[in-house]
Amino acid sequence: MKKGEHDVTLPVRRGRYTGLSIELKHGDNRPTKEQLDYGAMLEAEGWMVRYCWDWQDAADIIKLYLEGKL
């Protein structure tokens, strides 16, 4: 992985999005500048980007994304 890349990428088009990218965080951790920059680059390319502090939230986002409900 390159510095700033997110933990989960799903290169599957749904609706208006090119793919889904999720950065998983823990506790009081916040996304780094590199992670935010990477997320902004992906958003500019049509990706949905999310930051999650709970695995269940990430799983729910993936499910809803794949169902085309986001």
PDB file of N, CA, C, O and CB in Angstrom:
ATOM      1  N   MET A   1       0.837  -1.186   0.000  1.00  0.00           N
ATOM      2  CA  MET A   1       0.000   0.000   0.000  1.00  0.00           C
ATOM      3  C   MET A   1       0.878   1.243   0.000  1.00  0.00           C
ATOM      4  O   MET A   1       1.962   1.263   0.583  1.00  0.00           O
ATOM      5  CB  MET A   1      -0.951   0.001   1.214  1.00  0.00           C
ATOM      6  N   LYS A   2       0.392   2.259  -0.656  1.00  0.00           N
ATOM      7  CA  LYS A   2       1.071   3.538  -0.664  1.00  0.00           C
ATOM      8  C   LYS A   2       0.573   4.372   0.510  1.00  0.00           C
ATOM      9  O   LYS A   2      -0.534   4.165   1.008  1.00  0.00           O
ATOM     10  CB  LYS A   2       0.846   4.276  -2.006  1.00  0.00           C
ATOM     11  N   LYS A   3       1.390   5.302   0.939  1.00  0.00           N
ATOM     12  CA  LYS A   3       1.005   6.171   2.044  1.00  0.00           C
ATOM     13  C   LYS A   3      -0.279   6.918   1.693  1.00  0.00           C
ATOM     14  O   LYS A   3      -0.367   7.557   0.645  1.00  0.00           O
ATOM     15  CB  LYS A   3       2.139   7.167   2.379  1.00  0.00           C
ATOM     16  N   GLY A   4      -1.262   6.836   2.566  1.00  0.00           N
ATOM     17  CA  GLY A   4      -2.530   7.520   2.356  1.00  0.00           C
ATOM     18  C   GLY A   4      -3.625   6.651   1.775  1.00  0.00           C
ATOM     19  O   GLY A   4      -4.802   6.999   1.875  1.00  0.00           O
ATOM     20  N   GLU A   5      -3.264   5.512   1.162  1.00  0.00           N
ATOM     21  CA  GLU A   5      -4.305   4.646   0.600  1.00  0.00           C
ATOM     22  C   GLU A   5      -5.246   4.163   1.690  1.00  0.00           C
ATOM     23  O   GLU A   5      -4.847   3.963   2.837  1.00  0.00           O
ATOM     24  CB  GLU A   5      -3.679   3.446  -0.126  1.00  0.00           C
ATOM     25  N   HIS A   6      -6.489   3.981   1.313  1.00  0.00           N
ATOM     26  CA  HIS A   6      -7.496   3.536   2.276  1.00  0.00           C
ATOM     27  C   HIS A   6      -7.438   2.024   2.456  1.00  0.00           C
ATOM     28  O   HIS A   6      -6.863   1.304   1.640  1.00  0.00           O
ATOM     29  CB  HIS A   6      -8.901   3.961   1.823  1.00  0.00           C
ATOM     30  N   ASP A   7      -8.046   1.565   3.541  1.00  0.00           N
ATOM     31  CA  ASP A   7      -8.000   0.150   3.908  1.00  0.00           C
ATOM     32  C   ASP A   7      -8.833  -0.743   2.997  1.00  0.00           C
ATOM     33  O   ASP A   7      -8.437  -1.867   2.689  1.00  0.00           O
ATOM     34  CB  ASP A   7      -8.464  -0.017   5.319  1.00  0.00           C
ATOM     35  N   VAL A   8      -9.984  -0.242   2.569  1.00  0.00           N
ATOM     36  CA  VAL A   8     -10.901  -1.051   1.772  1.00  0.00           C
ATOM     37  C   VAL A   8     -11.241  -0.280   0.497  1.00  0.00           C
ATOM     38  O   VAL A   8     -11.690   0.865   0.556  1.00  0.00           O
ATOM     39  CB  VAL A   8     -12.197  -1.403   2.580  1.00  0.00           C
ATOM     40  N   THR A   9     -11.025  -0.913  -0.648  1.00  0.00           N
ATOM     41  CA  THR A   9     -11.470  -0.317  -1.909  1.00  0.00           C
ATOM     42  C   THR A   9     -12.298  -1.347  -2.660  1.00  0.00           C
ATOM     43  O   THR A   9     -11.936  -2.520  -2.757  1.00  0.00           O
ATOM     44  CB  THR A   9     -10.258   0.166  -2.774  1.00  0.00           C
ATOM     45  N   LEU A  10     -13.391  -0.885  -3.175  1.00  0.00           N
ATOM     46  CA  LEU A  10     -14.310  -1.750  -3.905  1.00  0.00           C
ATOM     47  C   LEU A  10     -14.522  -1.118  -5.282  1.00  0.00           C
ATOM     48  O   LEU A  10     -15.377  -0.246  -5.434  1.00  0.00           O
ATOM     49  CB  LEU A  10     -15.681  -1.934  -3.129  1.00  0.00           C
ATOM     50  N   PRO A  11     -13.756  -1.548  -6.285  1.00  0.00           N
ATOM     51  CA  PRO A  11     -13.845  -0.933  -7.608  1.00  0.00           C
ATOM     52  C   PRO A  11     -15.036  -1.454  -8.413  1.00  0.00           C
ATOM     53  O   PRO A  11     -14.879  -2.065  -9.470  1.00  0.00           O
ATOM     54  CB  PRO A  11     -12.561  -1.179  -8.377  1.00  0.00           C
ATOM     55  N   VAL A  12     -16.220  -1.195  -7.883  1.00  0.00           N
ATOM     56  CA  VAL A  12     -17.457  -1.663  -8.503  1.00  0.00           C
ATOM     57  C   VAL A  12     -18.387  -0.460  -8.662  1.00  0.00           C
ATOM     58  O   VAL A  12     -18.729   0.206  -7.685  1.00  0.00           O
ATOM     59  CB  VAL A  12     -18.136  -2.802  -7.649  1.00  0.00           C
ATOM     60  N   ARG A  13     -18.788  -0.192  -9.902  1.00  0.00           N
ATOM     61  CA  ARG A  13     -19.679   0.941 -10.164  1.00  0.00           C
ATOM     62  C   ARG A  13     -21.087   0.654  -9.641  1.00  0.00           C
ATOM     63  O   ARG A  13     -21.656  -0.416  -9.859  1.00  0.00           O
ATOM     64  CB  ARG A  13     -19.726   1.252 -11.675  1.00  0.00           C
ATOM     65  N   ARG A  14     -21.618   1.649  -8.946  1.00  0.00           N
ATOM     66  CA  ARG A  14     -23.016   1.610  -8.510  1.00  0.00           C
ATOM     67  C   ARG A  14     -23.571   3.017  -8.644  1.00  0.00           C
ATOM     68  O   ARG A  14     -23.001   3.972  -8.115  1.00  0.00           O
ATOM     69  CB  ARG A  14     -23.156   1.078  -7.030  1.00  0.00           C
ATOM     70  N   GLY A  15     -24.682   3.142  -9.352  1.00  0.00           N
ATOM     71  CA  GLY A  15     -25.287   4.457  -9.532  1.00  0.00           C
ATOM     72  C   GLY A  15     -24.302   5.427 -10.161  1.00  0.00           C
ATOM     73  O   GLY A  15     -23.721   5.140 -11.208  1.00  0.00           O
ATOM     74  N   ARG A  16     -24.117   6.566  -9.528  1.00  0.00           N
ATOM     75  CA  ARG A  16     -23.226   7.597 -10.069  1.00  0.00           C
ATOM     76  C   ARG A  16     -21.782   7.425  -9.618  1.00  0.00           C
ATOM     77  O   ARG A  16     -20.918   8.213 -10.003  1.00  0.00           O
ATOM     78  CB  ARG A  16     -23.718   8.964  -9.661  1.00  0.00           C
ATOM     79  N   TYR A  17     -21.507   6.400  -8.804  1.00  0.00           N
ATOM     80  CA  TYR A  17     -20.174   6.212  -8.239  1.00  0.00           C
ATOM     81  C   TYR A  17     -19.348   5.194  -9.021  1.00  0.00           C
ATOM     82  O   TYR A  17     -19.861   4.171  -9.475  1.00  0.00           O
ATOM     83  CB  TYR A  17     -20.284   5.778  -6.796  1.00  0.00           C
ATOM     84  N   THR A  18     -18.057   5.495  -9.166  1.00  0.00           N
ATOM     85  CA  THR A  18     -17.108   4.615  -9.833  1.00  0.00           C
ATOM     86  C   THR A  18     -16.734   3.447  -8.941  1.00  0.00           C
ATOM     87  O   THR A  18     -16.486   2.345  -9.430  1.00  0.00           O
ATOM     88  CB  THR A  18     -15.860   5.385 -10.240  1.00  0.00           C
ATOM     89  N   GLY A  19     -16.692   3.678  -7.637  1.00  0.00           N
ATOM     90  CA  GLY A  19     -16.316   2.661  -6.664  1.00  0.00           C
ATOM     91  C   GLY A  19     -16.501   3.202  -5.257  1.00  0.00           C
ATOM     92  O   GLY A  19     -16.949   4.332  -5.058  1.00  0.00           O
ATOM     93  N   LEU A  20     -16.149   2.376  -4.291  1.00  0.00           N
ATOM     94  CA  LEU A  20     -16.282   2.726  -2.875  1.00  0.00           C
ATOM     95  C   LEU A  20     -14.928   2.557  -2.207  1.00  0.00           C
ATOM     96  O   LEU A  20     -14.242   1.558  -2.425  1.00  0.00           O
ATOM     97  CB  LEU A  20     -17.365   1.848  -2.170  1.00  0.00           C
ATOM     98  N   SER A  21     -14.542   3.532  -1.392  1.00  0.00           N
ATOM     99  CA  SER A  21     -13.295   3.464  -0.644  1.00  0.00           C
ATOM    100  C   SER A  21     -13.586   3.792   0.815  1.00  0.00           C
ATOM    101  O   SER A  21     -14.238   4.791   1.121  1.00  0.00           O
ATOM    102  CB  SER A  21     -12.228   4.435  -1.234  1.00  0.00           C
ATOM    103  N   ILE A  22     -13.095   2.937   1.713  1.00  0.00           N
ATOM    104  CA  ILE A  22     -13.333   3.122   3.146  1.00  0.00           C
ATOM    105  C   ILE A  22     -12.001   3.112   3.882  1.00  0.00           C
ATOM    106  O   ILE A  22     -11.175   2.222   3.683  1.00  0.00           O
ATOM    107  CB  ILE A  22     -14.276   2.019   3.704  1.00  0.00           C
ATOM    108  N   GLU A  23     -11.807   4.102   4.726  1.00  0.00           N
ATOM    109  CA  GLU A  23     -10.661   4.138   5.630  1.00  0.00           C
ATOM    110  C   GLU A  23     -11.187   3.799   7.018  1.00  0.00           C
ATOM    111  O   GLU A  23     -12.081   4.464   7.542  1.00  0.00           O
ATOM    112  CB  GLU A  23      -9.932   5.544   5.608  1.00  0.00           C
ATOM    113  N   LEU A  24     -10.616   2.751   7.601  1.00  0.00           N
ATOM    114  CA  LEU A  24     -11.031   2.314   8.935  1.00  0.00           C
ATOM    115  C   LEU A  24     -10.154   2.988   9.986  1.00  0.00           C
ATOM    116  O   LEU A  24      -8.927   2.977   9.883  1.00  0.00           O
ATOM    117  CB  LEU A  24     -10.948   0.765   9.064  1.00  0.00           C
ATOM    118  N   LYS A  25     -10.788   3.569  10.988  1.00  0.00           N
ATOM    119  CA  LYS A  25     -10.074   4.230  12.065  1.00  0.00           C
ATOM    120  C   LYS A  25     -10.444   3.537  13.378  1.00  0.00           C
ATOM    121  O   LYS A  25     -11.380   2.740  13.437  1.00  0.00           O
ATOM    122  CB  LYS A  25     -10.409   5.759  12.113  1.00  0.00           C
ATOM    123  N   HIS A  26      -9.692   3.856  14.419  1.00  0.00           N
ATOM    124  CA  HIS A  26      -9.938   3.226  15.718  1.00  0.00           C
ATOM    125  C   HIS A  26      -9.832   4.275  16.817  1.00  0.00           C
ATOM    126  O   HIS A  26      -8.956   5.139  16.796  1.00  0.00           O
ATOM    127  CB  HIS A  26      -8.937   2.065  15.972  1.00  0.00           C
ATOM    128  N   GLY A  27     -10.748   4.177  17.779  1.00  0.00           N
ATOM    129  CA  GLY A  27     -10.694   5.073  18.931  1.00  0.00           C
ATOM    130  C   GLY A  27     -10.761   6.535  18.538  1.00  0.00           C
ATOM    131  O   GLY A  27     -11.661   6.957  17.811  1.00  0.00           O
ATOM    132  N   ASP A  28      -9.796   7.303  19.027  1.00  0.00           N
ATOM    133  CA  ASP A  28      -9.765   8.739  18.750  1.00  0.00           C
ATOM    134  C   ASP A  28      -8.951   9.084  17.509  1.00  0.00           C
ATOM    135  O   ASP A  28      -8.757  10.261  17.208  1.00  0.00           O
ATOM    136  CB  ASP A  28      -9.204   9.478  19.939  1.00  0.00           C
ATOM    137  N   ASN A  29      -8.473   8.077  16.786  1.00  0.00           N
ATOM    138  CA  ASN A  29      -7.678   8.331  15.578  1.00  0.00           C
ATOM    139  C   ASN A  29      -8.502   9.110  14.564  1.00  0.00           C
ATOM    140  O   ASN A  29      -9.715   8.934  14.449  1.00  0.00           O
ATOM    141  CB  ASN A  29      -7.179   7.004  14.957  1.00  0.00           C
ATOM    142  N   ARG A  30      -7.822   9.961  13.845  1.00  0.00           N
ATOM    143  CA  ARG A  30      -8.433  10.745  12.774  1.00  0.00           C
ATOM    144  C   ARG A  30      -7.692  10.436  11.478  1.00  0.00           C
ATOM    145  O   ARG A  30      -6.534  10.021  11.510  1.00  0.00           O
ATOM    146  CB  ARG A  30      -8.395  12.280  13.095  1.00  0.00           C
ATOM    147  N   PRO A  31      -8.350  10.634  10.338  1.00  0.00           N
ATOM    148  CA  PRO A  31      -7.646  10.423   9.073  1.00  0.00           C
ATOM    149  C   PRO A  31      -6.440  11.353   8.971  1.00  0.00           C
ATOM    150  O   PRO A  31      -6.490  12.509   9.391  1.00  0.00           O
ATOM    151  CB  PRO A  31      -8.596  10.647   7.880  1.00  0.00           C
ATOM    152  N   THR A  32      -5.356  10.824   8.405  1.00  0.00           N
ATOM    153  CA  THR A  32      -4.166  11.639   8.199  1.00  0.00           C
ATOM    154  C   THR A  32      -4.388  12.571   7.012  1.00  0.00           C
ATOM    155  O   THR A  32      -5.333  12.399   6.242  1.00  0.00           O
ATOM    156  CB  THR A  32      -2.918  10.749   7.972  1.00  0.00           C
ATOM    157  N   LYS A  33      -3.508  13.555   6.876  1.00  0.00           N
ATOM    158  CA  LYS A  33      -3.587  14.454   5.727  1.00  0.00           C
ATOM    159  C   LYS A  33      -3.487  13.654   4.432  1.00  0.00           C
ATOM    160  O   LYS A  33      -4.205  13.929   3.471  1.00  0.00           O
ATOM    161  CB  LYS A  33      -2.471  15.523   5.790  1.00  0.00           C
ATOM    162  N   GLU A  34      -2.597  12.665   4.408  1.00  0.00           N
ATOM    163  CA  GLU A  34      -2.435  11.837   3.212  1.00  0.00           C
ATOM    164  C   GLU A  34      -3.712  11.069   2.886  1.00  0.00           C
ATOM    165  O   GLU A  34      -4.083  10.948   1.718  1.00  0.00           O
ATOM    166  CB  GLU A  34      -1.275  10.860   3.399  1.00  0.00           C
ATOM    167  N   GLN A  35      -4.393  10.547   3.920  1.00  0.00           N
ATOM    168  CA  GLN A  35      -5.643   9.809   3.712  1.00  0.00           C
ATOM    169  C   GLN A  35      -6.746  10.738   3.218  1.00  0.00           C
ATOM    170  O   GLN A  35      -7.530  10.366   2.345  1.00  0.00           O
ATOM    171  CB  GLN A  35      -6.081   9.114   5.011  1.00  0.00           C
ATOM    172  N   LEU A  36      -6.809  11.938   3.772  1.00  0.00           N
ATOM    173  CA  LEU A  36      -7.803  12.915   3.321  1.00  0.00           C
ATOM    174  C   LEU A  36      -7.520  13.353   1.879  1.00  0.00           C
ATOM    175  O   LEU A  36      -8.442  13.487   1.076  1.00  0.00           O
ATOM    176  CB  LEU A  36      -7.815  14.144   4.260  1.00  0.00           C
ATOM    177  N   ASP A  37      -6.250  13.571   1.560  1.00  0.00           N
ATOM    178  CA  ASP A  37      -5.883  13.940   0.187  1.00  0.00           C
ATOM    179  C   ASP A  37      -6.236  12.822  -0.792  1.00  0.00           C
ATOM    180  O   ASP A  37      -6.769  13.073  -1.873  1.00  0.00           O
ATOM    181  CB  ASP A  37      -4.380  14.262   0.099  1.00  0.00           C
ATOM    182  N   TYR A  38      -5.933  11.588  -0.400  1.00  0.00           N
ATOM    183  CA  TYR A  38      -6.252  10.429  -1.239  1.00  0.00           C
ATOM    184  C   TYR A  38      -7.766  10.332  -1.438  1.00  0.00           C
ATOM    185  O   TYR A  38      -8.236  10.093  -2.550  1.00  0.00           O
ATOM    186  CB  TYR A  38      -5.702   9.120  -0.605  1.00  0.00           C
ATOM    187  N   GLY A  39      -8.525  10.517  -0.358  1.00  0.00           N
ATOM    188  CA  GLY A  39      -9.982  10.485  -0.453  1.00  0.00           C
ATOM    189  C   GLY A  39     -10.518  11.575  -1.367  1.00  0.00           C
ATOM    190  O   GLY A  39     -11.436  11.331  -2.150  1.00  0.00           O
ATOM    191  N   ALA A  40      -9.957  12.767  -1.276  1.00  0.00           N
ATOM    192  CA  ALA A  40     -10.389  13.874  -2.139  1.00  0.00           C
ATOM    193  C   ALA A  40     -10.102  13.570  -3.603  1.00  0.00           C
ATOM    194  O   ALA A  40     -10.909  13.891  -4.475  1.00  0.00           O
ATOM    195  CB  ALA A  40      -9.693  15.180  -1.729  1.00  0.00           C
ATOM    196  N   MET A  41      -8.947  12.946  -3.877  1.00  0.00           N
ATOM    197  CA  MET A  41      -8.606  12.567  -5.246  1.00  0.00           C
ATOM    198  C   MET A  41      -9.623  11.547  -5.777  1.00  0.00           C
ATOM    199  O   MET A  41     -10.086  11.657  -6.912  1.00  0.00           O
ATOM    200  CB  MET A  41      -7.167  11.986  -5.310  1.00  0.00           C
ATOM    201  N   LEU A  42      -9.963  10.557  -4.944  1.00  0.00           N
ATOM    202  CA  LEU A  42     -10.942   9.559  -5.366  1.00  0.00           C
ATOM    203  C   LEU A  42     -12.310  10.192  -5.613  1.00  0.00           C
ATOM    204  O   LEU A  42     -12.971   9.881  -6.604  1.00  0.00           O
ATOM    205  CB  LEU A  42     -11.058   8.454  -4.315  1.00  0.00           C
ATOM    206  N   GLU A  43     -12.730  11.075  -4.718  1.00  0.00           N
ATOM    207  CA  GLU A  43     -14.026  11.744  -4.897  1.00  0.00           C
ATOM    208  C   GLU A  43     -14.059  12.541  -6.196  1.00  0.00           C
ATOM    209  O   GLU A  43     -15.082  12.573  -6.880  1.00  0.00           O
ATOM    210  CB  GLU A  43     -14.320  12.671  -3.709  1.00  0.00           C
ATOM    211  N   ALA A  44     -12.948  13.180  -6.536  1.00  0.00           N
ATOM    212  CA  ALA A  44     -12.872  13.935  -7.789  1.00  0.00           C
ATOM    213  C   ALA A  44     -13.010  13.019  -9.010  1.00  0.00           C
ATOM    214  O   ALA A  44     -13.404  13.465 -10.088  1.00  0.00           O
ATOM    215  CB  ALA A  44     -11.547  14.705  -7.860  1.00  0.00           C
ATOM    216  N   GLU A  45     -12.681  11.734  -8.829  1.00  0.00           N
ATOM    217  CA  GLU A  45     -12.800  10.743  -9.896  1.00  0.00           C
ATOM    218  C   GLU A  45     -14.133   9.991  -9.851  1.00  0.00           C
ATOM    219  O   GLU A  45     -14.338   9.041 -10.607  1.00  0.00           O
ATOM    220  CB  GLU A  45     -11.653   9.756  -9.808  1.00  0.00           C
ATOM    221  N   GLY A  46     -15.038  10.418  -8.961  1.00  0.00           N
ATOM    222  CA  GLY A  46     -16.373   9.827  -8.918  1.00  0.00           C
ATOM    223  C   GLY A  46     -16.567   8.715  -7.913  1.00  0.00           C
ATOM    224  O   GLY A  46     -17.582   8.019  -7.953  1.00  0.00           O
ATOM    225  N   TRP A  47     -15.615   8.532  -7.009  1.00  0.00           N
ATOM    226  CA  TRP A  47     -15.737   7.483  -5.993  1.00  0.00           C
ATOM    227  C   TRP A  47     -16.501   7.986  -4.778  1.00  0.00           C
ATOM    228  O   TRP A  47     -16.470   9.176  -4.463  1.00  0.00           O
ATOM    229  CB  TRP A  47     -14.354   6.980  -5.570  1.00  0.00           C
ATOM    230  N   MET A  48     -17.185   7.075  -4.101  1.00  0.00           N
ATOM    231  CA  MET A  48     -17.752   7.359  -2.786  1.00  0.00           C
ATOM    232  C   MET A  48     -16.655   7.053  -1.764  1.00  0.00           C
ATOM    233  O   MET A  48     -16.043   5.986  -1.815  1.00  0.00           O
ATOM    234  CB  MET A  48     -19.070   6.508  -2.510  1.00  0.00           C
ATOM    235  N   VAL A  49     -16.407   7.967  -0.852  1.00  0.00           N
ATOM    236  CA  VAL A  49     -15.373   7.806   0.168  1.00  0.00           C
ATOM    237  C   VAL A  49     -16.009   7.937   1.542  1.00  0.00           C
ATOM    238  O   VAL A  49     -16.768   8.871   1.802  1.00  0.00           O
ATOM    239  CB  VAL A  49     -14.235   8.848  -0.014  1.00  0.00           C
ATOM    240  N   ARG A  50     -15.689   6.990   2.418  1.00  0.00           N
ATOM    241  CA  ARG A  50     -16.205   7.021   3.783  1.00  0.00           C
ATOM    242  C   ARG A  50     -15.079   6.711   4.771  1.00  0.00           C
ATOM    243  O   ARG A  50     -14.141   5.975   4.464  1.00  0.00           O
ATOM    244  CB  ARG A  50     -17.371   6.013   3.952  1.00  0.00           C
ATOM    245  N   TYR A  51     -15.201   7.293   5.962  1.00  0.00           N
ATOM    246  CA  TYR A  51     -14.276   7.040   7.067  1.00  0.00           C
ATOM    247  C   TYR A  51     -15.106   6.422   8.186  1.00  0.00           C
ATOM    248  O   TYR A  51     -16.114   6.995   8.600  1.00  0.00           O
ATOM    249  CB  TYR A  51     -13.535   8.369   7.546  1.00  0.00           C
ATOM    250  N   CYS A  52     -14.688   5.255   8.676  1.00  0.00           N
ATOM    251  CA  CYS A  52     -15.482   4.514   9.664  1.00  0.00           C
ATOM    252  C   CYS A  52     -14.645   4.189  10.901  1.00  0.00           C
ATOM    253  O   CYS A  52     -13.467   3.848  10.792  1.00  0.00           O
ATOM    254  CB  CYS A  52     -16.039   3.216   9.045  1.00  0.00           C
ATOM    255  N   TRP A  53     -15.262   4.297  12.065  1.00  0.00           N
ATOM    256  CA  TRP A  53     -14.615   3.956  13.331  1.00  0.00           C
ATOM    257  C   TRP A  53     -15.164   2.660  13.912  1.00  0.00           C
ATOM    258  O   TRP A  53     -14.808   2.275  15.025  1.00  0.00           O
ATOM    259  CB  TRP A  53     -14.792   5.088  14.335  1.00  0.00           C
ATOM    260  N   ASP A  54     -16.017   1.999  13.171  1.00  0.00           N
ATOM    261  CA  ASP A  54     -16.650   0.774  13.648  1.00  0.00           C
ATOM    262  C   ASP A  54     -16.809  -0.171  12.455  1.00  0.00           C
ATOM    263  O   ASP A  54     -17.284   0.240  11.396  1.00  0.00           O
ATOM    264  CB  ASP A  54     -18.038   1.073  14.330  1.00  0.00           C
ATOM    265  N   TRP A  55     -16.413  -1.426  12.624  1.00  0.00           N
ATOM    266  CA  TRP A  55     -16.468  -2.378  11.512  1.00  0.00           C
ATOM    267  C   TRP A  55     -17.898  -2.598  11.033  1.00  0.00           C
ATOM    268  O   TRP A  55     -18.127  -2.838   9.847  1.00  0.00           O
ATOM    269  CB  TRP A  55     -15.850  -3.710  11.925  1.00  0.00           C
ATOM    270  N   GLN A  56     -18.860  -2.518  11.950  1.00  0.00           N
ATOM    271  CA  GLN A  56     -20.249  -2.730  11.554  1.00  0.00           C
ATOM    272  C   GLN A  56     -20.735  -1.604  10.646  1.00  0.00           C
ATOM    273  O   GLN A  56     -21.480  -1.843   9.695  1.00  0.00           O
ATOM    274  CB  GLN A  56     -21.147  -2.836  12.791  1.00  0.00           C
ATOM    275  N   ASP A  57     -20.306  -0.366  10.945  1.00  0.00           N
ATOM    276  CA  ASP A  57     -20.649   0.755  10.060  1.00  0.00           C
ATOM    277  C   ASP A  57     -20.087   0.523   8.664  1.00  0.00           C
ATOM    278  O   ASP A  57     -20.772   0.752   7.667  1.00  0.00           O
ATOM    279  CB  ASP A  57     -20.116   2.086  10.633  1.00  0.00           C
ATOM    280  N   ALA A  58     -18.834   0.066   8.596  1.00  0.00           N
ATOM    281  CA  ALA A  58     -18.206  -0.208   7.298  1.00  0.00           C
ATOM    282  C   ALA A  58     -18.975  -1.301   6.557  1.00  0.00           C
ATOM    283  O   ALA A  58     -19.232  -1.178   5.360  1.00  0.00           O
ATOM    284  CB  ALA A  58     -16.725  -0.627   7.485  1.00  0.00           C
ATOM    285  N   ALA A  59     -19.340  -2.366   7.265  1.00  0.00           N
ATOM    286  CA  ALA A  59     -20.089  -3.466   6.648  1.00  0.00           C
ATOM    287  C   ALA A  59     -21.446  -2.973   6.134  1.00  0.00           C
ATOM    288  O   ALA A  59     -21.872  -3.345   5.041  1.00  0.00           O
ATOM    289  CB  ALA A  59     -20.288  -4.621   7.661  1.00  0.00           C
ATOM    290  N   ASP A  60     -22.112  -2.144   6.919  1.00  0.00           N
ATOM    291  CA  ASP A  60     -23.411  -1.601   6.506  1.00  0.00           C
ATOM    292  C   ASP A  60     -23.270  -0.729   5.257  1.00  0.00           C
ATOM    293  O   ASP A  60     -24.095  -0.811   4.347  1.00  0.00           O
ATOM    294  CB  ASP A  60     -24.040  -0.785   7.650  1.00  0.00           C
ATOM    295  N   ILE A  61     -22.240   0.094   5.212  1.00  0.00           N
ATOM    296  CA  ILE A  61     -22.008   0.955   4.049  1.00  0.00           C
ATOM    297  C   ILE A  61     -21.749   0.105   2.806  1.00  0.00           C
ATOM    298  O   ILE A  61     -22.298   0.379   1.738  1.00  0.00           O
ATOM    299  CB  ILE A  61     -20.818   1.912   4.306  1.00  0.00           C
ATOM    300  N   ILE A  62     -20.918  -0.919   2.943  1.00  0.00           N
ATOM    301  CA  ILE A  62     -20.630  -1.801   1.802  1.00  0.00           C
ATOM    302  C   ILE A  62     -21.911  -2.457   1.306  1.00  0.00           C
ATOM    303  O   ILE A  62     -22.161  -2.496   0.101  1.00  0.00           O
ATOM    304  CB  ILE A  62     -19.593  -2.882   2.191  1.00  0.00           C
ATOM    305  N   LYS A  63     -22.723  -2.972   2.221  1.00  0.00           N
ATOM    306  CA  LYS A  63     -23.978  -3.631   1.844  1.00  0.00           C
ATOM    307  C   LYS A  63     -24.908  -2.666   1.112  1.00  0.00           C
ATOM    308  O   LYS A  63     -25.431  -2.988   0.045  1.00  0.00           O
ATOM    309  CB  LYS A  63     -24.681  -4.196   3.088  1.00  0.00           C
ATOM    310  N   LEU A  64     -25.112  -1.480   1.692  1.00  0.00           N
ATOM    311  CA  LEU A  64     -25.992  -0.503   1.068  1.00  0.00           C
ATOM    312  C   LEU A  64     -25.447  -0.045  -0.284  1.00  0.00           C
ATOM    313  O   LEU A  64     -26.204   0.156  -1.234  1.00  0.00           O
ATOM    314  CB  LEU A  64     -26.183   0.695   1.991  1.00  0.00           C
ATOM    315  N   TYR A  65     -24.138   0.115  -0.360  1.00  0.00           N
ATOM    316  CA  TYR A  65     -23.520   0.516  -1.625  1.00  0.00           C
ATOM    317  C   TYR A  65     -23.780  -0.526  -2.703  1.00  0.00           C
ATOM    318  O   TYR A  65     -24.217  -0.192  -3.804  1.00  0.00           O
ATOM    319  CB  TYR A  65     -22.008   0.728  -1.446  1.00  0.00           C
ATOM    320  N   LEU A  66     -23.513  -1.782  -2.386  1.00  0.00           N
ATOM    321  CA  LEU A  66     -23.702  -2.849  -3.368  1.00  0.00           C
ATOM    322  C   LEU A  66     -25.168  -3.003  -3.776  1.00  0.00           C
ATOM    323  O   LEU A  66     -25.461  -3.397  -4.905  1.00  0.00           O
ATOM    324  CB  LEU A  66     -23.182  -4.164  -2.810  1.00  0.00           C
ATOM    325  N   GLU A  67     -26.081  -2.696  -2.866  1.00  0.00           N
ATOM    326  CA  GLU A  67     -27.512  -2.744  -3.187  1.00  0.00           C
ATOM    327  C   GLU A  67     -27.976  -1.514  -3.955  1.00  0.00           C
ATOM    328  O   GLU A  67     -29.126  -1.447  -4.387  1.00  0.00           O
ATOM    329  CB  GLU A  67     -28.326  -2.883  -1.916  1.00  0.00           C
ATOM    330  N   GLY A  68     -27.077  -0.531  -4.129  1.00  0.00           N
ATOM    331  CA  GLY A  68     -27.423   0.686  -4.848  1.00  0.00           C
ATOM    332  C   GLY A  68     -28.299   1.641  -4.060  1.00  0.00           C
ATOM    333  O   GLY A  68     -29.032   2.442  -4.640  1.00  0.00           O
ATOM    334  N   LYS A  69     -28.224   1.557  -2.731  1.00  0.00           N
ATOM    335  CA  LYS A  69     -29.087   2.375  -1.867  1.00  0.00           C
ATOM    336  C   LYS A  69     -28.383   3.593  -1.299  1.00  0.00           C
ATOM    337  O   LYS A  69     -28.950   4.294  -0.461  1.00  0.00           O
ATOM    338  CB  LYS A  69     -29.616   1.541  -0.735  1.00  0.00           C
ATOM    339  N   LEU A  70     -27.162   3.859  -1.733  1.00  0.00           N
ATOM    340  CA  LEU A  70     -26.455   5.073  -1.267  1.00  0.00           C
ATOM    341  C   LEU A  70     -26.308   6.051  -2.404  1.00  0.00           C
ATOM    342  O   LEU A  70     -25.744   7.130  -2.222  1.00  0.00           O
ATOM    343  CB  LEU A  70     -25.063   4.726  -0.686  1.00  0.00           C
TER     344      LEU A  70
END
